[in-house]
Amino acid sequence: MTKIKAAKVSFWHLFYLFLRKIILMRNTTYLLVLLVFMGCVEKKEAKPFTSVRVETIFEDSLSIRAIELMDNSLAFAADKGTFGNMI
């Protein structure tokens, strides 16, 4: 039979492990508190659309991929590396 020697663990190593566990628990607590507060935030009600008006502002053989309203203009990105804005 072979004897198994008990590993010597220093006080500072145990202290380090203890602090790591406390810090992990504290971070988890902060995360849970943050999630609770985020869940309690009042959400603004969106107004439903009552009508929609469609107007052609640009006519070409491009395939528009993205549209963004920026201040008083409309920016777009299309296929073939085309992009721009319309005032």
C-alpha positions in Angstrom: 0.0 0.0 0.0 1.2 3.5 -0.8 0.6 6.4 1.6 -1.0 9.5 0.2 0.5 12.6 1.7 -1.8 15.5 2.5 -1.0 18.6 0.5 0.1 21.5 2.6 -2.0 24.6 1.8 -0.9 27.9 3.1 -3.1 30.2 5.0 -2.7 32.9 2.4 -3.8 30.5 -0.4 -7.0 29.7 1.6 -7.5 33.4 2.3 -7.2 34.1 -1.5 -9.7 31.4 -2.4 -12.1 32.8 0.3 -11.8 36.3 -1.1 -12.3 35.1 -4.7 -15.5 33.4 -3.6 -16.8 36.5 -1.8 -16.0 38.7 -4.8 -17.8 36.3 -7.2 -20.9 36.3 -4.9 -20.8 40.1 -4.6 -20.7 40.5 -8.4 -23.6 38.1 -8.8 -25.5 40.1 -6.3 -24.9 43.3 -8.1 -26.0 41.7 -11.4 -29.2 40.4 -9.8 -30.0 43.9 -8.3 -29.3 45.5 -11.7 -31.7 43.0 -13.5 -34.4 43.7 -10.9 -34.1 47.5 -11.5 -34.1 47.1 -15.2 -37.2 45.0 -15.1 -39.0 47.6 -13.0 -38.5 50.5 -15.5 -41.6 51.9 -17.0 -41.9 51.4 -20.7 -43.2 54.2 -22.9 -46.3 53.3 -25.0 -45.8 53.6 -28.7 -48.5 55.4 -30.7 -50.0 53.2 -33.3 -49.9 54.2 -37.0 -53.1 55.6 -38.3 -52.1 56.0 -41.9 -49.1 55.5 -44.2 -48.1 57.6 -47.3 -45.8 56.1 -49.9 -43.8 58.5 -52.1 -41.1 57.7 -54.7 -38.0 59.7 -53.9 -35.4 57.9 -55.9 -35.9 55.6 -58.9 -33.1 53.6 -60.3 -32.0 50.0 -60.9 -30.4 49.8 -57.4 -31.4 47.4 -54.7 -31.7 49.5 -51.5 -30.3 47.6 -48.5 -30.5 50.2 -45.7 -32.3 53.4 -45.0 -31.6 55.8 -42.2 -33.3 59.1 -41.4 -30.7 61.6 -40.3 -31.9 65.1 -39.2 -33.7 66.4 -42.3 -32.2 64.0 -44.9 -32.5 60.3 -45.8 -29.3 58.3 -46.1 -29.3 55.0 -48.0 -27.0 52.1 -48.9 -27.5 50.0 -51.9 -25.9 47.1 -53.8 -22.9 47.6 -56.1 -21.2 49.8 -53.4 -23.6 52.6 -53.8 -24.6 54.9 -50.9 -25.7 58.5 -50.4 -28.2 60.8 -48.9 -31.2 62.9 -50.1 -32.1 66.2 -48.7 
